Amino acid sequence: MGGDPMPPKPHRVLLDRVSGYADEAAAYMRRRRVARQPFARLYYADGRASDQAADSVLGGELFVAAGRLIEVAGKRPKQ
Amino acid sequence: MRLGPGSRAGILAEMSDGETSAAISGEAAEGALAYLTEMSPDLRGGAILGSDGVVLAASDRPERWGEDAAALFAIADRAGPDPVEQVHIATEQGEVFALRHAGLVAIVVTERFALASLLFFDMRSVLRDLAAGGDGRGSDAA
């Protein structure tokens, strides 16, 4: 006997494809959510770096100071 | 009198990488800022400050850039005993990059998701060249 294995049922193919797309979309959204997290990072001359949490006092002040600079810079000029 | 990092004039008081030997002209700084803007398409605006905290060049409203840059470094320096060399803050509205190098300060605001390492590299090379008496363009000027 042997021969080719039975091909998967068509609805299985469709389900696999749909769940594949859903997984991709979920992973994309997860990456996007992480990438969009605001952060404040300080770097030192000796190569150290430190993250300041947005809910800490210093982190909050850094975000306020950054907000003022962003306001001064304004929008990007149209190309 | 020793200037503290928290004071405006002392924005660079704790520099560890050597001070610039020559006085930087406003024209050279303007050229350097223009070059930085040209190299970084995501850049919205920025400023270059001298060793005394004076704004040498700014895309707009130099007094505000001077005040806000000094305030940013004053806050950042409170995070630890050592002076901060680079600051990178990302918010929903944009990103702020600030760098102290060779006795100068460069501070820019960009769109979200700008390439941080490239931008810091460009800022550093512009400041290094300015401090050496160039126009910030390095070898590109030739």
Backbone of each chain as ProteinMPNN parsed JSONL, in Angstrom:
{"seq_chain_A": "MGGDPMPPKPHRVLLDRVSGYADEAAAYMRRRRVARQPFARLYYADGRASDQAADSVLGGELFVAAGRLIEVAGKRPKQ", "coords_chain_A": {"N_chain_A": [[0.824, -1.157, 0.0], [1.13, 1.864, 1.112], [2.11, 4.797, -0.514], [1.011, 8.233, -1.158], [0.365, 10.274, 1.733], [-2.867, 10.887, 3.164], [-4.409, 13.849, 2.006], [-4.868, 16.858, 3.955], [-8.092, 17.664, 5.322], [-10.095, 20.063, 3.609], [-11.289, 22.103, 5.251], [-9.692, 22.03, 7.446], [-7.272, 23.016, 6.498], [-8.013, 25.613, 5.969], [-8.687, 26.479, 8.545], [-6.195, 26.266, 9.833], [-4.785, 28.161, 8.426], [-6.137, 30.538, 9.019], [-5.808, 30.63, 11.813], [-3.08, 30.872, 11.843], [-2.702, 33.429, 10.717], [-3.964, 34.898, 12.713], [-2.271, 34.432, 14.878], [0.047, 35.706, 13.961], [-0.864, 38.341, 13.829], [-1.416, 38.808, 16.512], [1.143, 38.607, 17.606], [2.352, 40.752, 16.332], [0.893, 42.892, 17.397], [1.625, 42.641, 20.036], [4.384, 43.153, 19.932], [4.277, 45.759, 19.015], [2.981, 47.03, 21.105], [4.894, 46.841, 23.128], [6.981, 48.26, 21.954], [5.913, 50.776, 21.853], [5.896, 51.699, 24.39], [6.56, 54.352, 26.549], [9.806, 55.573, 27.504], [12.568, 56.471, 29.622], [15.887, 56.929, 29.415], [19.123, 56.902, 30.707], [22.517, 57.509, 30.022], [25.889, 56.858, 30.877], [29.328, 58.036, 31.083], [31.01, 55.911, 31.583], [29.86, 53.804, 30.339], [27.677, 52.73, 31.558], [24.098, 52.356, 31.807], [20.894, 53.585, 32.657], [17.509, 52.941, 33.299], [14.731, 54.987, 33.82], [11.876, 54.71, 35.596], [8.604, 55.519, 34.493], [6.748, 56.053, 36.443], [8.194, 56.838, 38.6], [9.57, 59.45, 40.702], [11.75, 60.899, 39.624], [11.712, 59.931, 37.003], [9.219, 60.852, 36.163], [9.691, 63.618, 36.225], [11.622, 63.795, 34.254], [10.125, 63.094, 32.005], [8.371, 65.239, 31.919], [10.156, 67.345, 31.416], [11.093, 66.495, 28.941], [8.751, 66.666, 27.498], [8.403, 69.406, 27.384], [10.528, 70.13, 25.736], [9.797, 68.816, 23.395], [7.566, 70.217, 22.787], [8.694, 72.729, 22.242], [10.14, 72.096, 19.968], [8.15, 71.57, 18.173], [6.036, 70.601, 15.406], [7.131, 68.396, 12.769], [8.601, 70.001, 9.999], [6.878, 70.271, 6.891], [7.813, 68.241, 4.142]], "CA_chain_A": [[0.0, 0.0, 0.0], [1.984, 3.058, 1.159], [1.601, 5.913, -1.306], [0.951, 9.551, -0.507], [-0.574, 10.343, 2.848], [-4.132, 11.566, 2.846], [-4.313, 15.311, 2.15], [-5.734, 17.323, 5.032], [-9.41, 18.096, 4.882], [-10.021, 21.49, 3.243], [-11.624, 23.036, 6.321], [-8.523, 22.051, 8.352], [-6.31, 23.938, 5.88], [-8.532, 26.962, 6.174], [-8.566, 26.807, 9.983], [-4.775, 26.478, 10.136], [-4.356, 29.424, 7.838], [-6.744, 31.627, 9.788], [-5.169, 30.744, 13.131], [-1.73, 31.392, 11.58], [-2.803, 34.889, 10.579], [-4.31, 35.457, 14.03], [-1.04, 34.412, 15.687], [0.925, 36.771, 13.449], [-1.418, 39.633, 14.233], [-1.24, 38.952, 17.963], [2.56, 38.867, 17.855], [2.612, 42.116, 15.87], [0.321, 43.812, 18.373], [2.432, 42.548, 21.26], [5.636, 43.88, 19.683], [3.948, 47.177, 18.879], [2.664, 47.542, 22.438], [6.157, 46.975, 23.85], [7.776, 49.32, 21.327], [5.293, 52.081, 22.074], [6.011, 52.094, 25.79], [7.497, 55.443, 26.753], [10.911, 55.254, 28.414], [13.6, 57.494, 29.834], [17.109, 56.155, 29.6], [20.294, 57.753, 30.917], [23.768, 56.805, 29.735], [27.029, 57.477, 31.543], [30.589, 57.96, 30.341], [31.658, 54.604, 31.766], [29.109, 52.79, 29.605], [26.461, 52.33, 32.273], [22.838, 52.974, 31.389], [19.837, 53.311, 33.635], [16.134, 53.273, 32.909], [13.969, 55.655, 34.876], [10.463, 54.337, 35.446], [7.732, 56.684, 34.291], [5.984, 56.353, 37.653], [9.074, 57.31, 39.668], [9.607, 60.921, 40.768], [12.728, 61.378, 38.647], [11.215, 59.597, 35.667], [8.142, 61.796, 35.856], [10.279, 64.934, 35.924], [12.287, 63.691, 32.945], [9.095, 63.122, 30.96], [7.862, 66.616, 31.831], [11.196, 68.134, 30.737], [11.095, 66.075, 27.534], [7.533, 67.211, 26.896], [8.638, 70.825, 27.087], [11.412, 70.189, 24.561], [9.013, 68.383, 22.228], [6.679, 71.34, 22.474], [9.508, 73.767, 21.6], [10.517, 71.654, 18.614], [6.964, 71.631, 17.317], [5.848, 69.512, 14.441], [8.151, 68.321, 11.718], [8.214, 70.771, 8.831], [6.471, 69.474, 5.712], [8.891, 68.086, 3.159]], "C_chain_A": [[0.882, 1.239, 0.0], [1.356, 4.19, 0.402], [1.569, 7.197, -0.515], [-0.003, 9.508, 0.67], [-1.83, 11.082, 2.409], [-3.953, 13.083, 2.972], [-5.235, 15.776, 3.274], [-7.072, 17.777, 4.499], [-9.382, 19.598, 4.635], [-10.331, 22.433, 4.4], [-10.497, 23.13, 7.339], [-7.489, 23.06, 7.823], [-6.731, 25.377, 6.163], [-8.363, 27.408, 7.628], [-7.119, 27.108, 10.352], [-4.316, 27.835, 9.626], [-4.885, 30.61, 8.647], [-6.052, 31.773, 11.138], [-3.722, 31.207, 12.982], [-1.731, 32.9, 11.472], [-3.086, 35.537, 11.936], [-3.078, 35.496, 14.938], [-0.092, 35.526, 15.272], [0.466, 38.137, 13.933], [-1.216, 39.868, 15.726], [0.21, 39.28, 18.295], [2.917, 40.294, 17.454], [2.111, 43.129, 16.898], [1.144, 43.817, 19.667], [3.73, 43.329, 21.092], [5.383, 45.382, 19.65], [3.681, 47.799, 20.251], [3.948, 47.761, 23.23], [6.944, 48.159, 23.295], [7.207, 50.701, 21.623], [5.361, 52.535, 23.529], [6.973, 53.276, 25.902], [8.635, 55.003, 27.689], [11.84, 56.449, 28.536], [14.867, 56.758, 30.215], [18.296, 57.119, 29.708], [21.551, 56.923, 30.694], [24.925, 57.589, 30.358], [28.315, 57.228, 30.749], [31.257, 56.598, 30.469], [30.89, 53.462, 31.1], [27.853, 52.307, 30.314], [25.247, 52.991, 31.657], [21.801, 52.67, 32.457], [18.499, 53.771, 33.086], [15.437, 53.93, 34.085], [12.488, 55.354, 34.633], [9.606, 55.597, 35.365], [6.972, 57.041, 35.559], [6.873, 56.716, 38.842], [9.106, 58.844, 39.62], [10.537, 61.46, 39.675], [12.262, 61.118, 37.215], [10.123, 60.559, 35.233], [8.685, 63.158, 35.468], [10.974, 64.923, 34.564], [11.261, 63.76, 31.811], [8.499, 64.523, 30.804], [8.863, 67.488, 31.068], [11.239, 67.788, 29.243], [9.879, 66.64, 26.812], [7.69, 68.676, 26.532], [9.519, 70.977, 25.842], [10.649, 69.812, 23.291], [8.073, 69.504, 21.793], [7.464, 72.465, 21.769], [9.838, 73.386, 20.16], [9.353, 71.735, 17.656], [6.867, 70.439, 16.405], [6.96, 69.546, 13.407], [7.691, 69.146, 10.522], [7.863, 69.87, 7.647], [7.606, 69.441, 4.704], [8.509, 68.733, 1.832]], "O_chain_A": [[1.35, 1.63, -1.069], [0.194, 4.525, 0.634], [2.024, 7.263, 0.627], [-1.026, 8.825, 0.642], [-1.836, 11.803, 1.412], [-3.392, 13.548, 3.963], [-6.27, 15.157, 3.519], [-7.176, 18.223, 3.356], [-8.721, 20.333, 5.368], [-9.688, 23.476, 4.519], [-10.34, 24.147, 8.015], [-6.915, 23.843, 8.58], [-5.924, 26.227, 6.54], [-7.959, 28.536, 7.911], [-6.834, 28.061, 11.077], [-3.569, 28.555, 10.29], [-4.156, 31.564, 8.92], [-5.743, 32.885, 11.569], [-3.185, 31.858, 13.878], [-0.881, 33.576, 12.052], [-2.528, 36.583, 12.267], [-2.866, 36.462, 15.671], [0.497, 36.203, 16.115], [1.259, 38.967, 14.379], [-0.89, 40.975, 16.154], [0.485, 40.12, 19.152], [3.685, 40.967, 18.141], [2.803, 44.092, 17.23], [1.33, 44.856, 20.301], [4.136, 44.073, 21.985], [6.163, 46.172, 20.182], [4.088, 48.927, 20.531], [4.076, 48.765, 23.932], [7.5, 48.958, 24.048], [7.944, 51.687, 21.641], [4.927, 53.64, 23.856], [8.093, 53.204, 25.397], [8.434, 54.158, 28.561], [11.885, 57.317, 27.665], [14.909, 56.048, 31.22], [18.443, 58.033, 28.897], [21.633, 55.774, 31.128], [24.93, 58.82, 30.362], [28.385, 56.355, 29.885], [31.987, 56.175, 29.573], [31.232, 52.293, 31.277], [27.057, 51.563, 29.741], [25.35, 54.06, 31.054], [21.837, 51.612, 33.085], [18.38, 54.842, 32.491], [15.551, 53.468, 35.221], [11.931, 55.705, 33.593], [9.842, 56.588, 36.057], [6.587, 58.195, 35.746], [6.382, 56.883, 39.959], [8.718, 59.452, 38.623], [10.169, 62.35, 38.908], [12.399, 61.969, 36.335], [10.099, 61.022, 34.093], [8.215, 63.78, 34.515], [10.927, 65.902, 33.819], [11.497, 64.402, 30.788], [8.164, 64.942, 29.697], [8.483, 68.266, 30.193], [11.399, 68.665, 28.395], [9.968, 67.044, 25.652], [7.18, 69.134, 25.509], [9.279, 71.846, 25.003], [10.839, 70.423, 22.239], [7.823, 69.71, 20.605], [6.968, 73.076, 20.822], [9.821, 74.223, 19.257], [9.542, 71.946, 16.458], [7.521, 69.414, 16.6], [7.627, 70.56, 13.198], [6.55, 69.024, 10.075], [8.488, 68.83, 7.441], [8.267, 70.446, 4.442], [9.292, 68.703, 0.883]]}, "seq_chain_B": "MRLGPGSRAGILAEMSDGETSAAISGEAAEGALAYLTEMSPDLRGGAILGSDGVVLAASDRPERWGEDAAALFAIADRAGPDPVEQVHIATEQGEVFALRHAGLVAIVVTERFALASLLFFDMRSVLRDLAAGGDGRGSDAA", "coords_chain_B": {"N_chain_B": [[34.548, 79.639, 41.93], [32.647, 76.704, 42.021], [30.705, 75.359, 39.583], [27.614, 73.846, 39.758], [26.088, 70.899, 38.355], [23.422, 71.294, 38.25], [22.868, 73.934, 37.776], [22.234, 76.483, 35.326], [24.415, 77.675, 34.005], [26.216, 75.837, 34.706], [25.817, 73.609, 33.201], [27.589, 72.048, 31.858], [29.431, 71.568, 33.727], [30.383, 69.288, 34.948], [31.722, 67.845, 33.102], [33.529, 65.14, 31.74], [35.015, 64.487, 29.586], [36.84, 66.272, 28.597], [37.26, 69.689, 27.786], [36.204, 71.946, 25.195], [38.675, 73.568, 23.305], [38.698, 75.843, 21.762], [36.813, 78.852, 21.107], [33.53, 78.511, 20.012], [32.06, 79.509, 17.067], [28.917, 81.113, 16.409], [28.075, 80.826, 13.845], [29.388, 78.549, 12.901], [28.208, 76.678, 14.571], [25.553, 76.908, 13.779], [25.764, 75.942, 11.194], [26.534, 73.343, 11.769], [24.277, 72.366, 13.066], [22.455, 72.522, 11.008], [23.56, 70.643, 9.317], [23.27, 68.338, 10.85], [20.505, 68.18, 10.871], [20.06, 67.757, 8.213], [21.171, 65.249, 7.909], [19.54, 63.646, 9.43], [16.524, 62.619, 8.84], [14.297, 62.346, 10.466], [14.379, 64.321, 12.289], [12.997, 66.933, 14.225], [13.657, 69.326, 15.424], [16.282, 71.195, 17.076], [19.174, 71.967, 19.146], [22.371, 73.467, 19.765], [24.598, 73.802, 22.359], [26.936, 75.855, 24.071], [29.976, 75.69, 26.099], [29.416, 77.229, 28.32], [26.777, 77.024, 28.666], [25.403, 78.601, 26.977], [23.265, 79.14, 24.216], [24.314, 78.192, 21.134], [23.344, 77.585, 18.666], [20.083, 77.139, 17.382], [17.066, 75.579, 16.349], [14.808, 77.041, 16.609], [13.411, 79.527, 18.748], [15.699, 80.073, 20.737], [16.161, 80.735, 23.461], [14.333, 79.213, 24.894], [15.168, 76.625, 24.257], [17.653, 76.642, 25.516], [16.972, 76.951, 28.255], [15.342, 74.699, 28.669], [17.01, 72.576, 28.0], [18.981, 72.823, 29.944], [17.417, 72.339, 32.177], [16.639, 69.693, 31.73], [19.115, 68.277, 31.863], [19.811, 68.921, 34.447], [17.886, 67.564, 35.934], [18.402, 64.952, 35.079], [20.986, 64.564, 36.036], [20.545, 64.235, 38.683], [20.011, 61.637, 39.065], [22.125, 60.047, 39.81], [25.483, 59.804, 41.217], [27.316, 60.435, 39.248], [27.87, 62.562, 36.374], [25.487, 62.681, 33.749], [25.91, 61.404, 30.475], [24.534, 60.909, 28.086], [21.135, 61.325, 27.162], [18.077, 59.759, 26.58], [14.844, 59.967, 25.781], [11.736, 58.641, 25.214], [8.556, 59.351, 24.1], [4.987, 59.315, 23.494], [4.591, 61.462, 21.877], [6.954, 62.134, 20.663], [10.574, 61.913, 20.432], [13.361, 62.569, 22.575], [16.713, 63.409, 22.36], [19.712, 63.853, 23.957], [23.005, 64.999, 24.326], [26.13, 65.247, 25.87], [29.261, 66.271, 24.984], [32.72, 66.639, 24.463], [32.81, 69.083, 25.758], [30.588, 70.387, 24.864], [27.044, 70.66, 24.172], [24.548, 68.815, 22.551], [21.222, 68.764, 21.564], [18.298, 67.236, 20.544], [15.04, 66.849, 19.029], [13.006, 64.291, 17.847], [10.933, 62.441, 15.515], [8.837, 59.639, 16.518], [10.408, 56.486, 17.106], [12.927, 56.92, 15.982], [16.254, 56.18, 14.85], [18.206, 55.424, 17.372], [20.963, 54.866, 17.974], [22.302, 55.629, 15.656], [21.651, 58.325, 15.528], [22.798, 59.329, 17.894], [25.429, 58.81, 17.276], [25.844, 60.511, 15.065], [25.375, 62.987, 16.314], [27.442, 63.021, 18.153], [29.705, 63.003, 16.495], [29.405, 65.421, 15.176], [29.623, 67.257, 17.298], [32.208, 66.671, 18.157], [33.701, 67.486, 15.973], [33.042, 70.193, 15.873], [34.154, 71.044, 18.303], [36.786, 70.709, 17.732], [37.298, 72.807, 16.189], [36.176, 72.777, 13.718], [33.452, 72.835, 11.291], [31.483, 71.16, 12.01], [30.887, 69.352, 10.104], [32.852, 67.575, 9.641], [34.876, 65.407, 7.751], [33.323, 65.648, 5.52], [33.177, 68.229, 4.739], [35.237, 68.824, 3.112]], "CA_chain_B": [[33.26, 79.019, 42.278], [32.399, 75.491, 41.252], [29.333, 75.357, 39.09], [26.977, 72.537, 39.878], [25.408, 70.482, 37.134], [22.025, 71.712, 38.268], [22.701, 75.324, 37.366], [22.259, 76.604, 33.874], [25.786, 77.894, 33.542], [26.995, 74.648, 35.016], [25.275, 72.477, 32.449], [28.701, 71.192, 31.454], [30.473, 71.684, 34.745], [30.908, 67.987, 35.364], [32.19, 67.121, 31.923], [34.714, 64.33, 31.999], [35.705, 64.153, 28.343], [37.649, 67.382, 28.115], [36.542, 70.856, 27.305], [36.642, 72.438, 23.903], [39.741, 74.54, 23.502], [38.445, 77.076, 21.028], [35.462, 79.387, 21.171], [32.781, 78.057, 18.836], [31.26, 80.608, 16.522], [27.512, 80.812, 16.173], [27.932, 80.428, 12.434], [29.795, 77.14, 12.793], [27.189, 75.869, 15.239], [24.362, 76.906, 12.908], [26.081, 75.019, 10.098], [26.55, 71.983, 12.314], [22.886, 71.977, 13.319], [21.845, 72.306, 9.689], [24.102, 69.373, 8.823], [22.611, 67.293, 11.633], [19.122, 68.12, 10.387], [20.129, 67.181, 6.866], [21.515, 63.824, 8.021], [18.512, 62.917, 10.182], [15.218, 63.039, 8.313], [13.267, 62.323, 11.517], [14.613, 65.386, 13.269], [12.042, 68.045, 14.184], [14.327, 70.555, 15.84], [17.372, 70.921, 18.003], [20.025, 73.087, 19.539], [23.732, 73.173, 20.208], [24.939, 74.72, 23.438], [28.36, 75.985, 24.354], [30.45, 75.217, 27.401], [28.849, 78.035, 29.395], [25.326, 76.859, 28.652], [24.816, 79.539, 26.017], [22.796, 78.485, 22.992], [25.098, 78.613, 19.965], [22.462, 77.451, 17.506], [18.82, 76.472, 17.699], [16.164, 75.592, 15.197], [13.759, 78.024, 16.874], [13.311, 79.946, 20.15], [16.92, 79.633, 21.421], [16.118, 80.864, 24.935], [13.597, 78.055, 25.417], [16.041, 75.442, 24.141], [18.672, 76.752, 26.559], [16.352, 76.692, 29.562], [14.825, 73.334, 28.775], [18.152, 71.651, 27.986], [19.591, 72.897, 31.278], [16.504, 71.673, 33.124], [16.707, 68.249, 31.473], [20.36, 67.732, 32.409], [19.776, 69.08, 35.903], [17.083, 66.448, 36.454], [19.099, 63.693, 34.777], [22.166, 64.441, 36.91], [20.118, 63.861, 40.037], [19.787, 60.182, 39.114], [23.271, 59.361, 40.405], [26.609, 60.684, 41.56], [28.076, 60.824, 38.056], [27.101, 63.316, 35.385], [24.942, 61.895, 32.629], [26.513, 61.763, 29.184], [23.479, 60.879, 27.065], [19.758, 61.145, 27.632], [17.153, 59.364, 25.509], [13.493, 59.845, 26.327], [10.744, 58.391, 24.166], [7.164, 59.523, 24.507], [4.065, 59.153, 22.373], [4.622, 62.66, 21.026], [8.242, 62.269, 19.998], [11.709, 61.442, 21.225], [14.371, 63.573, 22.892], [18.072, 62.904, 22.467], [20.62, 64.904, 24.429], [24.365, 64.468, 24.435], [27.239, 66.115, 26.264], [30.501, 65.721, 24.439], [33.785, 67.583, 24.148], [32.518, 70.394, 26.318], [29.42, 70.976, 24.2], [25.795, 69.897, 24.312], [23.619, 68.77, 21.416], [19.927, 68.243, 22.01], [17.375, 67.221, 19.401], [13.745, 66.182, 19.157], [12.719, 63.572, 16.6], [9.712, 61.637, 15.451], [8.947, 58.374, 17.239], [11.138, 55.359, 16.508], [14.155, 57.315, 15.287], [17.327, 55.224, 15.138], [18.923, 56.086, 18.46], [22.422, 54.756, 17.924], [22.775, 56.448, 14.537], [21.492, 59.729, 15.882], [23.839, 59.668, 18.87], [26.712, 58.799, 16.551], [25.916, 61.757, 14.292], [25.496, 64.109, 17.243], [28.787, 62.984, 18.732], [30.716, 63.394, 15.497], [29.233, 66.855, 14.927], [30.193, 67.988, 18.44], [33.655, 66.473, 18.152], [34.27, 68.331, 14.929], [32.898, 71.589, 16.309], [35.108, 71.297, 19.377], [38.124, 70.748, 17.14], [37.412, 74.024, 15.391], [35.556, 72.588, 12.405], [32.095, 73.353, 11.14], [30.568, 70.095, 12.378], [30.685, 68.416, 8.997], [33.968, 66.64, 9.581], [35.565, 65.272, 6.466], [32.402, 65.958, 4.437], [33.326, 69.628, 4.342], [36.275, 68.93, 2.086]], "C_chain_B": [[33.042, 77.783, 41.394], [30.928, 75.48, 40.843], [28.764, 73.96, 39.181], [26.275, 72.177, 38.593], [23.959, 70.939, 37.084], [21.821, 73.136, 37.807], [22.837, 75.44, 35.865], [23.677, 76.776, 33.353], [26.641, 76.664, 33.771], [26.533, 73.415, 34.283], [26.372, 71.498, 32.056], [29.772, 71.112, 32.525], [31.098, 70.356, 35.113], [31.419, 67.172, 34.189], [33.46, 66.353, 32.231], [35.527, 64.08, 30.734], [36.459, 65.336, 27.753], [36.809, 68.499, 27.561], [37.045, 71.224, 25.914], [37.649, 73.558, 24.113], [39.404, 75.867, 22.844], [37.014, 77.549, 21.251], [34.754, 79.0, 19.876], [31.966, 79.243, 18.333], [29.83, 80.14, 16.301], [27.287, 80.298, 14.765], [28.295, 78.951, 12.242], [28.739, 76.236, 13.42], [25.913, 75.786, 14.413], [24.566, 75.913, 11.766], [26.033, 73.575, 10.565], [25.13, 71.485, 12.556], [22.157, 71.701, 12.002], [22.294, 70.96, 9.117], [23.439, 68.19, 9.529], [21.173, 67.098, 11.157], [19.061, 67.434, 9.022], [20.362, 65.661, 6.925], [20.395, 62.998, 8.646], [17.13, 63.361, 9.741], [14.107, 63.065, 9.363], [13.347, 63.51, 12.46], [13.612, 66.535, 13.106], [12.693, 69.369, 14.534], [15.427, 70.22, 16.816], [18.16, 72.157, 18.332], [21.406, 72.573, 19.895], [24.111, 74.247, 21.217], [26.435, 74.702, 23.69], [28.689, 75.571, 25.777], [29.87, 76.005, 28.566], [27.318, 77.941, 29.433], [24.625, 77.795, 27.687], [24.413, 78.795, 24.751], [23.573, 79.053, 21.8], [24.247, 78.555, 18.702], [21.203, 76.734, 17.946], [17.916, 76.579, 16.497], [15.104, 76.682, 15.363], [13.818, 78.362, 18.359], [14.52, 79.509, 20.992], [16.848, 79.717, 22.945], [15.389, 79.686, 25.576], [14.447, 76.787, 25.356], [17.077, 75.455, 25.253], [18.12, 76.386, 27.928], [15.979, 75.218, 29.703], [15.945, 72.29, 28.75], [18.814, 71.632, 29.357], [18.729, 72.165, 32.295], [16.584, 70.158, 32.969], [17.966, 67.649, 32.094], [20.406, 67.858, 33.93], [19.005, 67.931, 36.537], [17.848, 65.132, 36.271], [20.289, 63.485, 35.716], [21.807, 64.07, 38.34], [19.955, 62.349, 40.181], [20.943, 59.447, 39.787], [24.398, 60.326, 40.668], [27.385, 61.188, 40.341], [27.218, 61.656, 37.112], [26.662, 62.421, 34.233], [25.614, 62.354, 31.339], [25.447, 61.852, 28.086], [22.126, 60.699, 27.736], [18.911, 60.78, 26.418], [15.788, 59.147, 26.145], [12.522, 59.689, 25.166], [9.357, 58.559, 24.745], [6.282, 59.291, 23.277], [4.185, 60.305, 21.381], [5.931, 62.833, 20.263], [9.349, 61.789, 20.91], [12.714, 62.567, 21.413], [15.719, 62.874, 23.04], [18.958, 64.06, 22.917], [21.976, 64.281, 24.687], [25.319, 65.565, 24.874], [28.511, 65.497, 25.698], [31.466, 66.86, 24.124], [33.45, 69.0, 24.624], [31.339, 71.092, 25.674], [28.19, 70.104, 24.469], [25.037, 69.951, 22.994], [22.329, 68.158, 21.933], [18.965, 68.33, 20.836], [16.078, 66.508, 19.772], [13.434, 65.548, 17.808], [11.313, 62.974, 16.642], [9.92, 60.37, 16.278], [9.756, 57.37, 16.414], [12.311, 55.801, 15.623], [15.263, 56.327, 15.696], [18.311, 55.854, 16.126], [20.439, 56.037, 18.294], [23.003, 55.595, 16.792], [22.736, 57.923, 14.895], [22.561, 60.169, 16.885], [25.212, 59.705, 18.2], [26.896, 60.115, 15.778], [26.118, 62.96, 15.206], [26.916, 64.192, 17.806], [29.83, 63.458, 17.719], [30.615, 64.881, 15.179], [29.869, 67.661, 16.067], [31.715, 67.868, 18.463], [34.314, 67.403, 17.139], [34.171, 69.81, 15.304], [33.954, 71.941, 17.349], [36.528, 71.404, 18.848], [38.308, 71.966, 16.235], [36.82, 73.9, 14.008], [34.16, 73.165, 12.36], [31.049, 72.278, 11.425], [30.385, 69.054, 11.301], [31.813, 67.406, 8.865], [34.591, 66.604, 8.219], [34.652, 65.605, 5.291], [32.581, 67.369, 3.904], [34.321, 69.783, 3.215], [35.68, 68.756, 0.696]], "O_chain_B": [[33.232, 77.829, 40.179], [30.034, 75.582, 41.683], [29.382, 72.999, 38.723], [25.904, 73.059, 37.819], [23.342, 70.97, 36.02], [20.697, 73.515, 37.475], [23.471, 74.609, 35.214], [24.091, 76.121, 32.396], [27.664, 76.472, 33.113], [26.825, 72.293, 34.698], [26.142, 70.295, 31.935], [30.884, 70.648, 32.272], [32.248, 70.318, 35.551], [31.534, 65.949, 34.274], [34.358, 66.861, 32.903], [36.62, 63.517, 30.805], [36.688, 65.393, 26.545], [35.77, 68.271, 26.941], [38.152, 70.864, 25.514], [37.485, 74.395, 25.0], [39.804, 76.918, 23.345], [36.121, 76.755, 21.545], [35.307, 79.142, 18.785], [31.266, 79.897, 19.106], [29.561, 78.966, 16.048], [26.428, 79.451, 14.522], [27.616, 78.211, 11.531], [28.412, 75.176, 12.886], [25.269, 74.739, 14.348], [23.666, 75.149, 11.417], [25.554, 72.694, 9.852], [24.816, 70.325, 12.286], [21.354, 70.774, 11.899], [21.505, 70.234, 8.512], [23.094, 67.185, 8.907], [20.694, 65.969, 11.057], [18.155, 66.656, 8.724], [19.832, 64.9, 6.115], [20.309, 61.791, 8.42], [16.621, 64.374, 10.219], [13.089, 63.73, 9.173], [12.49, 63.686, 13.325], [13.404, 67.042, 12.003], [12.319, 70.413, 14.0], [15.503, 69.101, 17.324], [17.859, 73.254, 17.861], [21.588, 71.415, 20.27], [23.965, 75.442, 20.962], [27.103, 73.679, 23.544], [27.822, 75.162, 26.549], [29.833, 75.503, 29.69], [26.658, 78.694, 30.149], [23.398, 77.788, 27.587], [25.141, 77.923, 24.275], [23.494, 80.245, 21.504], [24.406, 79.365, 17.79], [21.249, 75.832, 18.782], [17.984, 77.537, 15.726], [14.565, 77.186, 14.377], [14.247, 77.525, 19.153], [14.377, 78.659, 21.872], [17.407, 78.87, 23.642], [15.765, 79.216, 26.65], [14.446, 75.979, 26.286], [17.356, 74.423, 25.865], [18.725, 75.609, 28.667], [16.263, 74.581, 30.717], [15.844, 71.248, 29.397], [19.166, 70.571, 29.873], [19.24, 71.461, 33.166], [16.595, 69.427, 33.959], [17.894, 66.626, 32.776], [20.97, 67.004, 34.615], [19.422, 67.386, 37.559], [17.929, 64.313, 37.186], [20.564, 62.362, 36.138], [22.664, 63.644, 39.114], [19.781, 61.841, 41.289], [20.758, 58.336, 40.285], [24.292, 61.518, 40.382], [28.029, 62.236, 40.395], [26.0, 61.486, 37.05], [27.389, 61.522, 33.81], [25.854, 63.545, 31.14], [25.469, 62.766, 27.261], [22.0, 60.008, 28.747], [19.011, 61.409, 25.365], [15.612, 58.239, 26.957], [12.496, 60.51, 24.25], [9.029, 57.966, 25.773], [6.778, 59.096, 22.168], [3.913, 60.143, 20.192], [5.993, 63.609, 19.31], [9.099, 61.317, 22.02], [12.899, 63.408, 20.534], [15.844, 61.878, 23.753], [18.943, 65.13, 22.307], [22.075, 63.167, 25.203], [25.319, 66.667, 24.325], [28.789, 64.319, 25.923], [31.077, 67.899, 23.591], [33.775, 69.983, 23.959], [31.116, 72.277, 25.919], [28.298, 68.968, 24.931], [24.903, 71.017, 22.392], [22.345, 67.158, 22.65], [18.836, 69.381, 20.208], [16.029, 65.688, 20.69], [13.577, 66.181, 16.762], [10.622, 63.005, 17.661], [11.04, 60.065, 16.688], [9.77, 57.418, 15.184], [12.643, 55.137, 14.641], [15.198, 55.719, 16.764], [19.131, 56.697, 15.763], [21.119, 57.051, 18.455], [24.064, 56.2, 16.941], [23.667, 58.673, 14.602], [23.152, 61.24, 16.747], [26.051, 60.543, 18.533], [27.954, 60.741, 15.832], [26.926, 63.842, 14.916], [27.504, 65.268, 17.919], [30.729, 64.226, 18.06], [31.632, 65.533, 14.938], [30.575, 68.638, 15.817], [32.421, 68.835, 18.751], [35.342, 68.022, 17.413], [35.104, 70.58, 15.079], [34.572, 73.003, 17.284], [37.369, 72.093, 19.425], [39.348, 72.127, 15.597], [36.944, 74.819, 13.199], [33.736, 73.886, 13.263], [29.87, 72.458, 11.121], [29.799, 67.998, 11.54], [31.729, 66.481, 8.057], [34.812, 67.642, 7.596], [35.135, 65.822, 4.18], [32.196, 67.676, 2.775], [34.266, 70.747, 2.452], [36.405, 68.813, -0.297]]}, "name": "protein", "num_of_chains": 2, "seq": "MGGDPMPPKPHRVLLDRVSGYADEAAAYMRRRRVARQPFARLYYADGRASDQAADSVLGGELFVAAGRLIEVAGKRPKQMRLGPGSRAGILAEMSDGETSAAISGEAAEGALAYLTEMSPDLRGGAILGSDGVVLAASDRPERWGEDAAALFAIADRAGPDPVEQVHIATEQGEVFALRHAGLVAIVVTERFALASLLFFDMRSVLRDLAAGGDGRGSDAA"}
